[in-house]
Amino acid sequence: MFRTVTLEMSLKPFKKTDDDSMRAVCRSLFEQWRPLLKNRPAISVMLWTGDGSEILDYAGEPCGRFEWCRYVGTANRPLLGPGERQDTSLHERKQDYLPDPPEMTYEILRKIVAAVKEEGKRAFPGAEISVCETFDIGPEFALSDFKYNRHPEITSGTKLDSFGFVDATARLKGDARRYAAYPDGIPDGTPFGTFLGRQARVFLKDMGFDSLWLSNGLGFSAEPWSLTGKIFDGENFHPDRIDRTRREVFEFWKNFREACPEYLIQTRGTNHSAGIDYATDGVPLYDIYRAGFRITPPPNSPWAALNDDFGLELMGHMTRICELPDDGFLFRYYLHDPWWVNSPWYDRYGESAHDIYLPMAISRIDGEGKVASADRLNILSVDNSFGDMPDCCANESIPHLLKAEKDAAEAPAPLVWVYPLREYTTARSETLLKEMYWGDRLIAEAINQGLPLNCVISSDNFLRAPLSTFRASVLLSPIPVNAAAAEKLCEFEKSGGRVICYGSRERAGEYPGKRFAAIEDGAAALCGLLGSCGFSISFVKKRGSKKTAAMTLAAANGGWILSAHSFDLTTETVLRFPLGAPILTGMDAEIREGFAAYRFGSCEHRECRVFVEQKNGVVSLREAAPVSTVYHRKVALTGLEDAAVCVFPETGDGVRVSILRSNADETPEYEPGWERVNDPRYGVYYRAEHVTGDRFLLFPKKSRKE
């Protein structure tokens, strides 16, 4: 369950700044999202006030004005002038989001924060209500005299519209201007982390904020969107730079936390993975997590909406949650964009919920073998670029968010990634830098080609967890750096478990397992090895696109939940799993030589608990009305021809399934011959052979005692 739901919004909906108007906006916000917010222990609103320069510039003066997110387009570009084309690119000319937008002062901001808390508590008296401030490293969100005029020395790295991004490891030049935490000005050489921390501590207290969100990689990389950095220049890795870069990144967090110890810090991270961040920028994520800095782990990147790279989104997210700095992790959904005139629900996803179901299928396993899914949800954002909060967007997306929450993983997935976070982010050798960089990119590519990877465990947790945790799973691991991890993987494989290793050809001989994929051979070779573990996933393409379908398999309610996004709707997905061809609930499967062929849409989210061994035909699985006080579900399985059928019951009380020959609303007569199998790998299921015709599966109410 989501214990915290955060609604992200800019200040744009506050088109008038009198008290009544501000409170009306707050009431509308909470009422619009009530179906998602009700019964939550904690509700938060994250305010995209500006770009964080309101913190940097703050001098402690309530009547002081600040630059806020009043524009569409890159805020630090020139304003569209009279006589210029209205359709000039927003990367060339910014525009006001509405004529004569209001001025913002720190006192108005303080009143907005207070109104959010008071109206939130009035709407949800049982919830903890909090408000979060934001800081961004780039030029997009608000005009910044601090970053691009007074202190350009702190910007470097990635460039957007010719403007650099803030490097958290930078030091400030001296400045005689008055600041709230530096009334006599900034001393020359002050670490940026110290300055930001001291300013934030005063600002957050004065405005009434409860936490701070560090956006777009701050504290991790000044190049959050780039695959190069201080360690990797695009051609060569430079391990000689690691120690200094690691130290500087870590010192940002140390300096910041010494200056601002009280407030929770939430992080956005980069667009990439822990391994790529370390190989390019020396980000010591494991050390940062373990230092007690009271931060949250970065969520999934929103960039899959922009570039369709869902493999990168899922892969990167898993690498950063295999270990945690606290006790949970976040799923963030990109609904509106308050800056760039797009609302992804409509114009990037096409009203398809795949970027809800795919990342929400992600789970992690801890050292006790327990599985956890996201327990926090952020909506980026509830307002669009013109400060409107359309009801339709909330109404259409909320049911999918609630369903994804209901179907969250309860057990280890069929494929579990053993990720060496500690080993990677403490490495010094060029060989390992190359392997983590190209290995993580391989996994992202494989996910885009159908590898159903959505469950992760760190190598340290893998060593602590009992091997029985992975009984039903295939383990996927880079060639272990840790000898103990290698030994345990071998032990698992020798006991009948299935392991796939990948790595460079240079290190191919370091792991003696049966299945190895060389990074140099690409994603197809890795995906192909899954077939030798009983999971055959292939595609019939009508066009030559490289990406096929991103797919996840989460274990929930006694079966699996298959979620998929097909990049090309003409592509067929052909499946066979260890117990037969999967028959997805609500779909028709064309059986060809024992394989189930589907043509998936842009978004599929389907239950998978029935498997059929049958040569050919069309097999369908459809919900039917149970019309019973004993059974809460009846499912029609049709098109069987001399088939062997396996059916997994739901979890809970009365773990069983009954099978009928007739769909008539009459007292059921159960078909004999269905064996209750207690499989040492997959658990309890019901199986029958030589089944022809139609069958009706009955699932008992979970509250009913046997």
C-alpha positions, -999 to +999 in steps of 0.1 A: +000+000+000+012+035-007+017+050+028+025+084+013+010+100-018+026+132-030+009+156-054+035+177-073+024+211-085+038+244-096+026+278-084+008+284-117-027+273-104-024+302-079-034+327-105-047+351-078-028+354-045-056+366-022-063+342+007-097+331-006-084+323-041-054+304-028-075+283-005-100+275-033-071+261-053-061+239-024-096+226-018-100+218-055-066+200-055-076+177-026-111+170-038-099+162-073-075+135-061-097+122-032-102+087-046-064+083-045-058+101-013-084+087+010-072+064+038-036+073+033-015+077+064+004+106+048-003+131+021+022+155+007+022+184-018+055+191-036+057+227-048+077+235-079+081+271-066+108+281-091+141+264-098+154+266-062+170+300-068+144+313-044+164+294-018+198+306-030+186+343-032+167+343+001+177+372+023+151+367+051+129+395+039+092+385+038+083+412+012+111+402-011+101+391-045+115+361-062+115+346-097+090+317-099+078+292-125+057+318-144+069+308-179+065+281-205+098+271-222+134+276-210+130+303-184+165+317-189+160+323-226+147+357-238+110+365-235+090+364-267+089+400-280+063+421-298+061+412-334+078+378-330+061+347-341+038+332-315+048+297-325+086+304-320+102+274-304+100+274-266+137+266-266+144+299-283+118+322-266+100+317-233+064+330-229+044+340-198+019+312-190-009+337-189-011+375-194+001+395-165+010+366-141+011+376-104+042+387-086+053+363-059+068+373-026+082+351+002+052+361+024+028+349-003+047+317-006+045+312+032+007+317+030+004+292+002+023+266+022+001+272+052-031+271+031-021+237+016-015+223+051-047+236+066-070+227+037-053+193+034-059+186+071-095+197+067-101+174+038-082+144+053-081+149+091-066+114+097-036+120+075-003+136+081-001+166+058+033+179+046+047+203+020+080+198+001+101+225-016+122+218-048+156+226-061+166+220-097+201+222-113+191+235-148+179+266-166+143+254-174+120+262-146+127+298-135+149+328-143+181+325-122+204+355-117+223+335-091+232+305-113+238+322-147+250+357-138+264+361-103+277+326-098+282+308-132+312+290-116+288+265-101+274+254-135+290+229-159+284+196-174+252+190-194+241+220-214+204+228-222+198+257-246+235+268-240+230+269-201+250+245-179+237+225-149+247+230-113+277+208-102+271+200-065+308+196-060+315+233-070+328+260-048+314+296-048+334+327-055+331+355-029+300+376-029+292+406-007+254+404-012+233+398+019+218+363+022+197+349+051+224+325+063+252+348+052+243+383+062+279+395+054+280+377+021+295+345+008+331+338+017+353+329-012+357+291-017+325+282+002+314+247-009+281+248-027+267+220-005+274+241+026+259+273+011+228+254-001+224+236+032+226+268+053+203+287+031+178+258+028+177+254+066+166+290+071+143+291+041+124+259+048+118+269+084+106+304+075+083+292+047+069+262+067+082+235+044+088+200+057+113+186+032+134+194+001+135+176-032+168+177-051+159+175-088+177+162-119+207+146-104+218+171-078+242+154-054+249+127-080+259+142-113+261+175-131+253+156-163+221+137-153+210+131-188+244+122-203+261+089-207+295+106-202+310+124-173+342+131-153+353+095-154+342+084-189+346+108-218+328+087-244+358+068-255+380+061-225+374+054-188+398+072-164+401+052-132+428+076-119+400+102-114+378+080-093+391+087-058+389+125-062+355+124-078+341+100-052+354+122-024+339+154-039+305+139-045+304+124-010+316+157+005+286+175-010+263+154+010+284+157+041+287+195+038+250+198+031+239+176+060+262+194+084+246+227+074+210+214+072+205+183+094+168+185+103+149+182+070+141+150+050+158+152+016+141+136-013+162+128-044+154+125-081+187+111-093+199+109-129+183+092-159+206+062-156+217+035-132+240+032-102+266+015-123+265+040-151+266+069-126+297+054-110+314+046-142+308+081-157+308+103-126+322+083-096+289+085-077+295+064-045+258+055-040+264+027-016+284+050+007+259+078+004+231+054+014+250+040+043+261+074+057+228+082+075+221+113+055+184+108+058+176+108+021+151+089+000+164+068-029+158+082-064+126+070-081+121+058-117+131+084-143+103+101-161+123+102-194+107+070-208+078+092-217+101+113-238+123+087-255+103+054-252+133+038-234+114+018-208+143-006-205+165+022-191+137+034-168+132+000-152+168-010-152+180+022-136+153+021-109+161-014-098+198-006-094+190+022-070+165+003-048+184-030-044+198-013-013+179+015+005+189+045+027+156+042+045+127+018+047+109+022+014+110+035-022+090+056-046+071+053-078+067+085-097+042+090-125+046+117-151+010+130-157+014+167-167+044+189-174+040+224-159+068+238-181+069+224-216+032+223-228+027+186-228+005+163-207+020+129-211-012+110-202-026+123-235+002+133-258+031+109-249+013+078-236-019+082-257-041+075-226-022+042-222-012+032-187+019+012-195+042+036-176+021+029-146+020-009-148+056-016-159+074+004-132+048-006-106+057-042-112+092-036-098+100-051-065+130-057-043+141-085-020+158-079+013+183-099+033+155-119+049+140-129+015+110-105+020+096-088-011+086-051-012+070-029-038+068+009-040+052+023-009+052+059-019+037+075-050+044+109-066+023+125-093+043+148-116+023+170-118-013+178-111-012+210-131-004+216-167+018+243-183-010+269-181-019+263-144-050+243-151-059+211-132-082+192-156-105+167-139-104+143-169-067+135-165-070+127-128-102+107-134-087+086-162-054+077-145-065+071-109-081+037-116-049+024-132-028+037-102-051+019-078-051-013-098-013-013-101-012-008-063-036-037-058-016-060-080+018-052-065+042-081-061+039-104-031+066-129-039+099-131-058+094-127-096+102-154-121+134-135-130+155-119-102+185-097-108+214-100-084+229-065-085+263-058-069+257-023-058+284-022-032+310-039-053+303-016-083+303+017-065+335+010-046+354-004-077+387+011-089+396-010-119+390+000-155+378-036-162+349-032-137+341+003-149+336-010-184+316-040-172+292-021-151+287+006-177+281-017-207+265-044-185+238-020-173+232-008-208+229-044-220+202-050-194+183-019-205+184-031-241+173-066-231+143-052-213+133-033-244+135-066-263+112-085-240+133-096-210+107-097-182+130-083-155+114-064-126+127-078-094+161-071-078+182-080-049+216-066-040+245-091-038+249-084-001+212-092+005+215-122-017+242-136+006+220-131+036+187-144+021+179-181+023+183-199-011+147-212-008+137-176-015+146-181-051+130-216-055+107-205-084+130-179-099+158-177-125+187-157-111+204-131-134+237-118-124+268-101-138+299-122-132+303-118-095+331-097-081+324-111-046+337-146-042+310-155-016+283-144-041+299-165-068+300-195-045+263-191-035+252-188-071+271-220-079+255-237-049+220-226-061+227-239-096+241-273-083+209-277-063+188-274-094+184-237-095+187-217-127+213-190-132+222-168-161+255-148-159+266-120-182+298-101-185+327-092-208+344-119-228+376-109-209+360-123-177+340-152-192+361-178-175+356-164-140+322-180-134+318-218-140+280-218-145+261-233-174+247-202-189+268-172-199+260-142-222+288-120-234+280-083-233+296-080-267+270-104-282+241-081-273+207-084-258+194-111-281+220-136-267+210-128-232+173-131-239+179-163-257+193-179-225+160-174-207+145-200-231+169-227-217+153-219-183+118-227-196+108-192-204+106-188-242+098-153-254+100-145-290+085-120-315+072-120-350+078-086-365+062-070-395+087-042-395+124-041-387+122-021-354+149-030-329+126-027-298+098-052-295+080-051-262+088-042-227+074-068-204+072-075-166+061-106-146+052-099-110+041-127-086+008-118-069-022-135-055-009-170-062-002-163-099+016-139-120+007-105-134+020-099-169+023-062-180+035-053-214+040-023-237+043-032-274+064-007-293+049-018-326+013-030-325+018-052-355+043-073-336+033-107-323+045-119-289+050-157-287+053-172-253+059-205-236+067-209-199+079-239-179+044-253-173+031-246-208+017-218-229+004-190-207-033-182-212-038-146-201-071-137-184-093-117-208-074-127-239-074-152-268-042-172-274-034-187-308-016-219-299+011-229-325+031-260-318+026-255-281+034-218-280+008-190-273+008-161-298-006-127-288-008-094-305-004-070-275-017-035-275+002-004-262-007-015-227-015-049-213-019-058-176-031-094-174-034-121-149-014-152-157-024-184-137-035-209-164-010-228-185-018-252-214+001-278-232-017-282-265-004-285-300-026-260-319-058-241-317-072-210-301-076-210-263-094-182-245-098-172-209-127-149-199-143-138-166-179-150-161-205-141-134-200-165-104-237-163-092-226-180-060-222-172-023-193-196-021-172-185-051-162-150-059-149-157-094-158-179-123-135-180-153-143-196-187-115-215-203-124-224-239-109-240-269-091-270-253-081-299-276-065-329-258-047-304-236-028-307-203-039-278-181-024-263-150-043-238-129-029-219-100-053-210-072-055-177-055-038-171-022-057-168+010-082-190+028-094-220+008-065-224-015-082-245-042-099-243-075-129-262-087-136-271-123-170-273-140-181-285-174-211-262-176-217-225-172-253-230-161-264-212-130-271-244-111-256-263-083-222-273-096-211-308-103-173-309-102-152-327-127-130-354-113-095-361-124-079-328-115-048-335-095-036-312-067+001-309-073+025-296-047+054-286-069+087-282-051+095-252-074+062-235-082+040-245-053+004-257-054-015-259-087-042-282-102-035-303-132-054-325-156-045-341-189-064-349-221-089-321-216-111-312-245-138-285-248-146-258-224-141-256-186-152-232-159-128-224-131-143-215-097-123-196-071-136-196-036-141-165-015-110-158+005-129-152+037-145-186+036-130-212+059-124-247+045 
